[in-house]
Amino acid sequence: GGVCLNRGCIPSKTLLHIAKVLSECEALKEHGISFNPPSIDLGSLRTWKNEVVTRLRTGLKSLIKKYSIEFIHGHARFVSEDQIEILRSGFSAETRIFSKAIIASGSLPSKIDSLPNSNTNILDSTSALELNSIPKRMLIIGGGYIGLELGTIYSALGSRITLVEMLDQILFGVDRDLVRYVSGSLKKKFDKIILGTRITSVHEVGNFFKVEITDAKGLSETLEFDAILTAVGRVPATKELGLEKACVETDAKGFIKVDSDYRTNIKNIFAIGDAIGQPMLMHKAAAEARTAVANILGKNPNKKSAIPYVVFTDPEIAWCGITEEKVKKENISAKICRFSWLASGRAMSMGRTDGLTKIIADTATEKILGAGITGVGAGELISEIVVAMNCGATISDIASSIHPHPTLSETIMEAAELF
């Protein structure tokens, strides 16, 4: 594993912080404060990003030492249901017997086979975070959270971004009323956001690419780019584990099959995180790890929690529980309570009224079924709803809980009061 710390959440959020600061400085022009154009030292920025990752790695190494965990740096693969083989540089292959095992091998960026992937200007989410250069013209293939976050970073650093998504909405599956704020913001930052369109051909021409795109009506257009970033999902890192030797079952995509205790079909082998499928979130993987360990130790694991999702664009989007789209599709008896940040004093004072808070509650029981927030700091706000759902609080409980004024957290109370 280690995707989040080394090649995902931490380096990307470090760089997204920089993008946010640059954007905020630019926005202050509307309030009478202006700065000279920023001078970007890419080497120093890369060093700072790497230092953040290194500090966290060092902290984990300290924890490993504190708890007397044996750490082996190498490649491991199963050779049977109770043995692994470890390959280390400078050492002979070593076989170890185990009584229990947890697989946490993580995931890898999906590749588009038709692209010339040997070209260093064809990037994925891992190589894009290396910040080797800032291309003038970048194509992003895929309108999910990875493409949007990386596009936000490169746009802030000076790239002209064109994003192409084959579906008719970015962040497909997220409620449209939340997405529209992000979509509106990104349309100002990106050159183009092209929906309902496929990449039909890519040709290398000297130092750039000629890319043909085709929309749903069959109309084609050729565009030129200096770099291409593919953000079309992730696949499990399970191919090299020797799972077949341990008789561990996977699905057609390579995700490991587990039960509700995260036990595979082999009773002494467990699996967690990206290796078992969606949602691919570090906090979800950590919760699964606790459950797997509790089961191995014969303890009662904690009850299942609502899972929060966050997209760290600007504005952010966060949600948990069921979506409004699901309520409508399945005809669930629920009331949807929306509070626009246009009426939030704190949002006004920040110049960030581009937000919305909504809570979905059962009409009869007032039980909270889900929530969605879009706006600055939405990722920090959603945890209140997660705790409320886990504790069985009703929407009236939130409405009657005093929230500090003026804060963005008040928007949660204000939405609850609309029930």
Number of C-alpha atoms within 10 A of each C-alpha: 18 13 17 17 17 19 18 16 15 18 22 23 17 17 23 22 13 15 20 17 12 15 15 12 15 16 14 13 11 9 8 7 10 12 9 7 9 10 7 10 8 14 12 10 15 16 11 15 20 17 13 15 18 14 11 14 15 11 11 12 13 12 12 13 12 9 8 9 10 7 9 10 9 11 14 19 19 21 19 16 21 16 18 22 19 18 17 14 9 6 9 9 12 11 15 12 12 12 9 14 19 17 19 19 20 23 22 20 16 15 16 12 7 10 15 13 13 8 11 11 22 19 21 23 23 16 14 22 21 14 16 13 13 17 20 15 19 26 27 24 22 23 26 18 20 25 25 23 23 24 28 24 23 25 23 20 20 13 23 20 26 22 23 22 25 18 16 13 19 26 22 14 12 17 15 15 15 23 20 16 19 23 20 12 14 22 13 9 18 19 16 15 17 20 18 15 19 20 18 14 14 18 13 15 10 8 9 15 22 16 18 16 19 17 17 13 8 10 9 14 12 14 12 17 20 20 23 27 21 21 24 21 17 18 18 21 19 23 11 11 18 17 18 14 14 18 15 20 16 18 10 7 10 16 21 26 19 20 10 10 18 23 21 23 16 14 11 15 22 26 25 29 27 27 25 27 21 11 12 18 18 19 14 19 21 13 17 20 21 14 22 24 19 15 16 17 10 9 11 10 16 10 8 11 14 19 15 20 19 20 20 24 26 24 25 22 28 24 29 21 20 16 20 23 13 12 17 11 9 8 9 12 11 20 19 20 19 22 22 17 20 15 14 22 17 19 21 13 10 9 15 15 18 20 28 24 30 25 29 26 24 17 14 9 10 17 19 27 23 23 26 30 29 31 25 21 19 25 20 12 22 24 17 12 25 21 13 17 21 13 10 12 15 18 28 17 15 20 18 11 11 9 16 9 11 13 12 22 20 22 27 27 22 21 22 27 17 16 17
